[in-house]
Amino acid sequence: DIGANVGFFRKRFARWVSDGGFVIAVEPETSNFRRLQWNLEKSGTAAVVRTVQGVAAEQVGTLKLAINPIHPGDHKLAPEGVDVTAFTIDELVRKEPATRVCLMKIDVQGAEERVLRGAQETIQRDHPAILIELDDDGLRQMGSSAERVVTLLMDLGYVIQQLGMNS
């Protein structure tokens, strides 16, 4: 769950894992991360959800996160902001040696291509289902586009299914 925010999807994902399985919930912003952990304890899903504070990107390092003071689900990578640890999904998965990734949910305010570029080894090995939010305006602000993300996914062997508001 990349861009987990306070954990709306992790509750459903936690119910889907089978024996020995787990969810990795990634959230960079401190208040959201604390709320995510609180929600895990409250819901009884902490045993099957591992939380990681930081951003998934195409490379390891430190990036800047612009905090939106009005909307807690609209923090995004930017040239200015608070320092946040960046890692790749491939690096994160390597730390769990027996892990097979079955599903990736990516909602990262325009940085979706960056996440995918840092997850190519995992994607090629496990070919997980990918649920991804594509906002072309947000992607363009990050130097990407919906077309580029779709092309990348198709190059990785995916068939694109578009879910809309009425789906």
Secondary structure, DSSP 8 states (H G I E B T S, - for coil): -BT-TTTHHHHHHHHH--TT--EEEEE-SHHHHHHHHHHHHHHT-GGGEEEEESEE-SSSEEEEEE--SS-TT--EE-SSSEEEEEE-HHHHHHTSTT----EEEE--TT-HHHHHHTTHHHHHHH--EEEE---HHHHHHTT--HHHHHHHHHHTT-------TT-
